[in-house]
């Protein structure tokens, strides 16, 4: 074991965790910072998602607040680039500020050891409309480092600390309350992160993002954004991903008119070898916010990821590459509704199927699936560009 590995093991060990908890409890007894808000997205690894939208709204409309981001030390450069005030996770300054803050705005679970001070209002924004079964609704858990009973207990314990929970629609509210055992206030507002898709959907913004990303202006963009598989992993929190798309076939058939932008799930640890596909495939898995990739994408390819609930707001083509749907549906997670019947686009199992679907759209134009309008009316009806305001109005005292 290397010196670095030994240090990491010690840093994550029980003694350090206990020390952090004690310091946090002591700091929480100090006077509250009533105007301080702490934001965190995907464990401090991104400046993105619902917390970013709420931060941007507060920054523009709530001048009396002090706003800070909680960041993983390995990702500090992202926040420096955006000129965002940040605190390094688990540092002494982070503890002293986090424990005394009036508000937390978080989109994933915090470490179990972290107590929530009585003076803190914890807004859990979550990060997706559920297709896959969540938390207490899961029949079996296949993730490393836990089992079904322990996973559910830990999840419900973490959720018991939330004061508010953001929901994008009535469908999600019902599931969240049950799956998270949540009995406090649900803010059924639409997702703040989707305000951008409504308010910034202009040719000028799209052109600017494509230029910033270094994408060709004369080609269409296919965004491939799959989810992770619970049972394919290296270790706790590090998941494998096997790219089932045949890039060679796609390039040969579509490369004159399209580029592919890859966006792997934040839990996926893979660094894909894209040698030979330069200028056709771009890996933007670490792009700070997927909302920009939605906006520039002429078409979405996904699977069971909740990204399609957000992308549906744009009313553009969606293809579902579900090569493993039988095992995923029946053995791994299970779905909340009949995905095969109600998906707002075709379900495809091979690369040739995808090529054929794209060429059909090119030849005949985009005709939404019969289920698309019903899907939009059920899941996107609150997405009017003002969700951030509704959330902030609900929590600020």
Secondary structure as UniProt FT lines:
FT   HELIX           3..11
FT   HELIX           14..27
FT   TURN            28..29
FT   STRAND          33..40
FT   TURN            42..45
FT   HELIX           49..61
FT   TURN            63..64
FT   STRAND          66..71
FT   HELIX           73..75
FT   HELIX           76..81
FT   TURN            82..83
FT   STRAND          86..88
FT   TURN            89..90
FT   HELIX           92..98
FT   TURN            99..100
FT   STRAND          101..106
FT   TURN            112..113
FT   TURN            118..119
FT   STRAND          121..124
FT   HELIX           135..137
FT   TURN            144..145
FT   HELIX           148..159
FT   TURN            160..161
FT   STRAND          164..167
FT   HELIX           170..179
FT   TURN            180..181
FT   STRAND          185..188
FT   HELIX           192..194
FT   HELIX           195..199
FT   HELIX           203..213
FT   TURN            217..218
FT   STRAND          220..224
FT   TURN            230..231
FT   STRAND          233..235
FT   TURN            236..237
FT   STRAND          238..239
FT   HELIX           247..254
FT   TURN            255..257
FT   STRAND          258..262
FT   TURN            266..267
FT   TURN            275..276
FT   TURN            278..280
FT   STRAND          281..283
FT   TURN            285..286
FT   HELIX           290..296
FT   STRAND          299..302
FT   HELIX           307..311
FT   HELIX           312..314
FT   STRAND          317..321
FT   TURN            323..324
FT   HELIX           325..327
FT   HELIX           328..332
FT   HELIX           339..342
FT   STRAND          347..348
FT   HELIX           351..364
FT   TURN            370..371
FT   HELIX           372..379
FT   TURN            381..382
FT   HELIX           387..395
//
